Amino acid sequence: MDWFKQLTGFTERSPEQVRAQLHVSNGQLCSSVNQQCWAVGQLTLPSLKELRQHQPSKQAKTQVQQLVADVQSLHAQPENAGALLSVMAGLTQVFLR
């Protein structure tokens, strides 16, 4: 069984089928197949101009890294609070914050 089926209860066959079996409700992504839900957030994609106008705190440090790791454990680490983690799976890219 692949990771997607373990989470959602169904095999991913097409975008239309996935959209039909997953829905967002009250800030959660839910599977209609196994009734499991996961918290979701919002991804913003500011322009470079908007990023330049943003005034980060004096303690904030921008850092870019490439890691091969368990993203769930990365989210649990206090030093990653507020971090944007980009996950690559095959040709699919998922942004997690």
N, C-alpha and C positions, 0 to 999 in steps of 0.2 A: 504494500500500500504506500503511495507517495505522500509527501507532507501535506499537499493540498487536500487530498481526500481524508487524511487523518484529522485535519482541522475542520473541514466543512461537511464531511459526510458524503461527498459526491466527487466523481472524477471530472476534471476540467476537460470539456470537449469542444466548446466554442464560446466566444464572448457573449453571444446571445443567451446561451444556456446558463452561463455563470450569472449574468445579470438577472435572469429569471429566478435564480435560486438564492441570491444574496440580496439583502436590502439594508438600508441604514435607518435606524430608529433611535431617537434620543441619544445621539452621539455614539452609537454602537453599530458595528457591522455585524449582521446576523445571518445565519444560514437557516433557510426554511426547511432544510432536510433534517439536520440534527439539533436544531434550536440552540446552537452555541452562538455566543456573541462576544465581540472583542471591541474594546474602546478604540475609537478613531479620533484623529485630530484634523486640523486644517493645515494644508500646505500652502504657503504663500510663495510666490515667485517674483520678488521685487526686481525692478530693473537695476542696472548698475548705478544709475543716477540716484535712485532711492537708497541703495546701500551706502553710497558715498555720503548722503545726507544724514544717515542714521548715526547717532552719537552713542557708541557703546560705552559701558561703564569703564572707569579707569582700570578696573581689575580684569576686564574681559580680554581674552586672548584668542585671536583667530588662528585656527590650526587645521591643516588638511593632512589626512593620513589615508593610506591604503592598507587595509587589514583583511586577513582571512580569519574570521572569528564567529562565534555564536552571538548574533546581534541581540538576542534576548538578554544575555549576560551583560553586554555592553550597556543596554538601557538601565540595568539594575545598578550600575556603578554610580555612586554619588558625583564623581567628577565629570560625568557625562550629562548632568542635569541641564536641560535646555539645548542639548546638542542636536544637530541634524545629522542623522545617520542615513546614508544612501546604500541600499542593499541591491546587489546584482544577482539575479538568478537566471542563468541562460542569457536570453536577450531581453529580459524583463527587468526594469529598474523600478524599485519601490523606495520611496523616501519615508523614513520613519523619524519622528521627532519625539 
